[in-house]
Amino acid sequence: MGALQDKLVDGLYGLGWAGVKKLPEPAAVALGRRIADFAWKRRGKSVLRLESNLARVVPDAGPERLRELSQAGMRSYMRYWMESFRLPTMDPKRFSTEVEFQDEHLLREALATGRGVVVALPHLANWDLAGAWAIGHIGVPFTTVAERLKPESLYDRFVAYRESLGMEVLPHSGGAAFGTLARRLRSGGLVCLVADRDLSASGVEVDFFGSTARMPAGPALLAQQTGAVLLPATLHYGDTPTMYGRIHPEVEVPETGTRTEKTTVMTQAVADAFAWGIAQHPQDWHMLQRLWLDDLEERAL
């Protein structure tokens, strides 16, 4: 049954990739909106979890406001998928006109130092589109990691898709990824990591909207080990098709403390930048899973 289900899932994604690419853009936008509204009205576990997460981000929101935010959130999430399906067919020139970054000079200046740059992003808006912008507009390829998906053939599709945009994609599992990322940084390269959720034992506990969550230690450790510049970045959607972003100031390595203490301080600074961006545009935060530790403990009980 597992193998059959894997084939079904892969087949559905394959149809999405092939079919949405061929749709006119207005039709793809409308389709994504219909799918989002259908999923939102069903009030499934993912929608309820999204509302629960948004309640922490917007604590003064009442039930009606949370439902509005969750509907907008599902529409934003499906916009991500519709865009991602279509990205390989988009004219790269559009990235310069339809993606706008505030303080992009911070990224350019960091790259010019030759130290290597780690950009850490949360699950806001479309991080793949941001990556395509970096390649097409800044003119810099980059390396990232991707969690292994099931079925394996689906993971292969994701990797092939991202590599078609010019990204180098490493598997998240295993210990080899960190070493490769460090080598890319030491040669002055760019590494981009989605870094707002880590449920592993190596995750760093941070204060996030007033409660404890875990976030990856990787960005801070890479900056410490290689001397790379660590820059948080946040994204949000504007009117179709524009997406906006902000490059936040460098998170510097503390001068004193143990490696663990430095990592904690730096990861908290990254979390604070993420929180700023998410609070500004909560509907564009695609967090449909449990994140905070007390939610995870509740599930365990």
C-alpha positions as CSV (number, residue, x, y, z in Angstrom):
1,M,0.0,0.0,0.0
2,G,2.9,2.3,0.8
3,A,4.5,1.9,-2.6
4,L,1.2,2.4,-4.3
5,Q,0.5,5.6,-2.3
6,D,4.0,6.9,-3.1
7,K,3.3,6.4,-6.8
8,L,0.0,8.2,-6.5
9,V,1.5,11.2,-4.7
10,D,4.3,11.4,-7.2
11,G,1.9,11.1,-10.1
12,L,-0.3,13.9,-8.8
13,Y,2.7,16.2,-8.4
14,G,3.9,15.3,-11.8
15,L,0.5,16.3,-13.3
16,G,0.7,19.6,-11.4
17,W,4.1,20.3,-12.7
18,A,3.2,19.5,-16.2
19,G,-0.3,21.0,-16.2
20,V,0.2,24.3,-14.4
21,K,3.2,25.2,-16.5
22,K,0.9,25.2,-19.6
23,L,-1.8,27.3,-18.1
24,P,-2.0,31.1,-18.8
25,E,-0.8,32.9,-15.7
26,P,-4.3,34.4,-14.9
27,A,-5.8,30.8,-15.1
28,A,-3.0,29.4,-12.8
29,V,-3.7,32.2,-10.3
30,A,-7.4,31.5,-10.3
31,L,-6.9,27.8,-10.0
32,G,-4.6,28.2,-7.0
33,R,-7.2,30.5,-5.3
34,R,-10.0,27.9,-5.8
35,I,-7.9,25.1,-4.4
36,A,-6.9,27.2,-1.4
37,D,-10.5,28.2,-0.7
38,F,-11.7,24.6,-1.0
39,A,-9.0,23.3,1.4
40,W,-9.8,26.2,3.8
41,K,-13.5,25.5,3.9
42,R,-12.8,21.8,4.7
43,R,-11.2,22.9,8.0
44,G,-8.7,20.0,7.9
45,K,-5.8,19.5,10.4
46,S,-3.4,21.7,8.4
47,V,-5.8,24.7,8.3
48,L,-6.5,24.3,12.0
49,R,-2.8,24.1,12.8
50,L,-2.2,27.2,10.6
51,E,-4.8,29.1,12.7
52,S,-3.3,27.9,15.9
53,N,0.1,29.2,14.8
54,L,-1.3,32.5,13.6
55,A,-3.0,32.9,17.0
56,R,0.5,33.1,18.5
57,V,1.7,35.6,15.9
58,V,-1.4,37.8,16.2
59,P,-2.4,37.2,19.9
60,D,-5.1,39.9,19.9
61,A,-7.0,38.5,16.9
62,G,-10.4,37.1,17.6
63,P,-11.9,34.0,15.9
64,E,-13.2,35.9,12.9
65,R,-9.9,37.6,12.3
66,L,-8.0,34.3,12.6
67,R,-10.3,32.7,10.0
68,E,-9.6,35.7,7.7
69,L,-5.9,35.3,8.2
70,S,-6.0,31.5,7.7
71,Q,-7.9,31.9,4.5
72,A,-5.4,34.5,3.2
73,G,-2.7,32.1,4.4
74,M,-4.0,29.2,2.4
75,R,-4.3,31.5,-0.7
76,S,-0.7,32.6,-0.1
77,Y,0.4,29.0,0.3
78,M,-1.2,27.9,-3.0
79,R,0.2,31.0,-4.7
80,Y,3.6,29.6,-3.7
81,W,2.9,26.3,-5.3
82,M,1.4,27.8,-8.5
83,E,4.5,30.0,-8.9
84,S,6.8,27.2,-8.2
85,F,5.2,25.0,-10.8
86,R,5.6,27.8,-13.3
87,L,9.1,29.1,-12.3
88,P,11.2,27.0,-14.7
89,T,9.2,28.5,-17.7
90,M,9.3,32.1,-16.5
91,D,11.5,34.7,-18.3
92,P,14.4,35.4,-15.9
93,K,14.1,39.1,-16.8
94,R,10.9,39.1,-14.7
95,F,12.8,38.5,-11.5
96,S,14.3,42.0,-11.7
97,T,10.9,43.6,-12.1
98,E,8.6,41.4,-10.0
99,V,10.9,40.8,-7.0
100,E,12.0,43.8,-5.0
101,F,14.4,43.6,-2.0
102,Q,14.8,46.3,0.5
103,D,18.5,46.7,1.5
104,E,19.8,44.4,-1.2
105,H,23.0,46.3,-1.0
106,L,23.8,44.4,2.2
107,L,23.9,41.2,0.2
108,R,26.0,42.7,-2.6
109,E,28.4,44.2,-0.1
110,A,28.7,40.9,1.8
111,L,29.4,39.0,-1.3
112,A,32.0,41.5,-2.4
113,T,34.1,40.8,0.8
114,G,34.8,37.3,-0.4
115,R,34.0,35.8,3.0
116,G,31.0,33.8,1.8
117,V,27.4,34.6,2.7
118,V,24.8,32.5,4.6
119,V,21.2,33.8,4.0
120,A,18.7,32.4,6.4
121,L,15.0,32.6,5.5
122,P,11.7,31.5,7.1
123,H,8.8,29.8,5.3
124,L,7.5,33.2,4.1
125,A,6.0,33.8,0.6
126,N,8.2,32.1,-2.1
127,W,11.8,31.3,-1.1
128,D,12.3,29.5,-4.4
129,L,11.4,32.7,-6.3
130,A,13.8,34.6,-4.0
131,G,16.5,32.1,-5.0
132,A,15.8,32.6,-8.7
133,W,16.0,36.4,-8.1
134,A,19.5,35.9,-6.5
135,I,20.7,33.9,-9.5
136,G,19.0,36.1,-12.2
137,H,19.3,39.6,-10.7
138,I,22.4,39.4,-8.4
139,G,24.1,37.0,-10.8
140,V,25.2,34.6,-8.1
141,P,24.5,30.8,-8.0
142,F,24.0,29.3,-4.5
143,T,23.9,26.1,-2.6
144,T,21.0,24.9,-0.4
145,V,19.7,21.8,1.3
146,A,16.4,20.0,0.9
147,E,14.7,17.5,3.2
148,R,14.3,14.1,1.6
149,L,10.7,13.6,0.7
150,K,8.7,10.5,0.2
151,P,8.4,9.0,-2.3
152,E,12.0,9.3,-3.4
153,S,10.9,10.1,-6.9
154,L,9.1,13.2,-5.6
155,Y,12.3,14.3,-3.9
156,D,14.1,13.8,-7.2
157,R,11.6,16.0,-8.9
158,F,12.1,18.8,-6.4
159,V,15.9,18.6,-6.8
160,A,15.7,18.6,-10.6
161,Y,13.4,21.5,-10.5
162,R,15.6,23.6,-8.2
163,E,18.7,22.6,-10.1
164,S,17.0,23.8,-13.4
165,L,16.8,27.2,-11.8
166,G,20.6,27.2,-11.1
167,M,20.7,26.0,-7.5
168,E,23.0,23.4,-6.1
169,V,20.8,21.2,-3.9
170,L,22.2,18.9,-1.1
171,P,20.2,16.3,0.8
172,H,19.4,17.3,4.3
173,S,20.0,13.8,5.8
174,G,23.5,12.6,6.6
175,G,26.5,14.7,7.7
176,A,28.0,15.5,4.4
177,A,25.9,18.6,3.7
178,F,27.5,20.7,6.4
179,G,31.0,20.1,5.1
180,T,30.0,20.9,1.5
181,L,28.3,24.1,2.6
182,A,31.4,25.1,4.6
183,R,33.6,24.5,1.5
184,R,31.3,26.7,-0.7
185,L,31.5,29.5,1.9
186,R,35.3,29.3,2.2
187,S,35.5,29.8,-1.5
188,G,33.3,33.0,-1.2
189,G,30.1,31.3,-2.3
190,L,26.4,31.9,-1.3
191,V,24.4,29.5,0.8
192,C,20.7,29.9,1.4
193,L,18.9,28.0,4.1
194,V,15.2,27.9,5.2
195,A,15.7,28.0,8.9
196,D,12.6,28.6,11.0
197,R,11.8,25.0,12.0
198,D,14.0,22.3,13.5
199,L,12.6,19.4,15.5
200,S,15.8,17.5,15.9
201,A,17.8,17.2,19.1
202,S,20.4,19.6,17.6
203,G,17.9,22.4,17.2
204,V,18.6,25.6,19.2
205,E,15.8,26.7,21.6
206,V,14.7,30.3,21.0
207,D,12.0,32.7,22.2
208,F,9.6,33.1,19.3
209,F,6.5,35.2,19.8
210,G,6.7,34.7,23.6
211,S,7.1,30.9,23.6
212,T,9.9,28.4,23.1
213,A,10.6,26.9,19.6
214,R,13.6,25.2,18.1
215,M,15.5,26.5,15.1
216,P,18.4,25.1,13.2
217,A,21.9,25.8,14.5
218,G,23.4,25.4,11.0
219,P,23.4,29.1,9.9
220,A,25.2,30.2,13.1
221,L,27.6,27.3,13.1
222,L,28.6,27.9,9.5
223,A,29.2,31.6,10.1
224,Q,31.4,30.7,13.1
225,Q,33.4,28.0,11.4
226,T,34.0,29.7,8.1
227,G,33.9,33.4,8.9
228,A,31.0,33.9,6.5
229,V,28.5,36.7,6.8
230,L,25.2,35.6,8.2
231,L,22.2,37.6,6.8
232,P,18.6,36.9,7.8
233,A,16.0,37.7,5.0
234,T,12.3,37.9,5.1
235,L,9.7,37.9,2.3
236,H,6.1,38.9,1.6
237,Y,3.7,39.0,-1.2
238,G,2.3,42.1,-2.8
239,D,-0.3,42.2,-5.6
240,T,0.2,39.4,-8.1
241,P,2.8,39.0,-9.4
242,T,5.1,41.1,-7.2
243,M,7.0,39.7,-4.2
244,Y,9.0,41.9,-1.8
245,G,11.8,41.0,0.6
246,R,14.2,42.6,3.0
247,I,17.8,41.7,3.7
248,H,18.4,42.2,7.4
249,P,21.7,43.5,9.0
250,E,24.4,40.9,9.6
251,V,24.2,38.7,12.6
252,E,27.7,38.9,13.9
253,V,29.6,36.2,15.9
254,P,29.8,37.3,19.6
255,E,33.3,38.0,20.8
256,T,33.0,36.0,24.0
257,G,31.4,32.7,25.1
258,T,31.5,29.1,24.2
259,R,30.5,27.8,20.8
260,T,27.2,26.8,22.2
261,E,26.6,30.1,23.8
262,K,27.5,32.0,20.6
263,T,25.2,29.7,18.5
264,T,22.3,30.4,20.9
265,V,22.8,34.2,20.7
266,M,23.1,34.2,17.0
267,T,20.1,31.9,16.4
268,Q,18.0,34.1,18.7
269,A,19.0,37.1,16.6
270,V,17.9,35.2,13.4
271,A,14.6,34.3,15.1
272,D,14.0,37.9,16.0
273,A,14.5,39.0,12.4
274,F,12.1,36.2,11.3
275,A,9.5,37.3,13.9
276,W,9.7,40.9,12.6
277,G,8.9,39.8,9.1
278,I,6.2,37.3,10.1
279,A,4.5,39.8,12.3
280,Q,4.4,42.3,9.4
281,H,2.8,39.8,7.0
282,P,1.4,36.8,9.0
283,Q,-0.7,35.6,6.1
284,D,2.4,34.8,4.1
285,W,4.0,32.5,6.7
286,H,3.4,29.0,5.5
287,M,3.7,27.1,8.7
288,L,1.1,24.4,8.6
289,Q,2.9,22.1,11.1
290,R,3.6,22.2,14.9
291,L,6.5,24.4,15.8
292,W,6.4,25.5,19.4
293,L,7.6,23.0,22.0
294,D,4.5,23.0,24.1
295,D,2.5,22.1,20.9
296,L,4.8,19.2,20.4
297,E,4.5,18.1,24.0
298,E,0.8,18.2,23.7
299,R,0.9,15.9,20.7
300,A,3.2,13.5,22.5
301,L,0.8,13.4,25.5
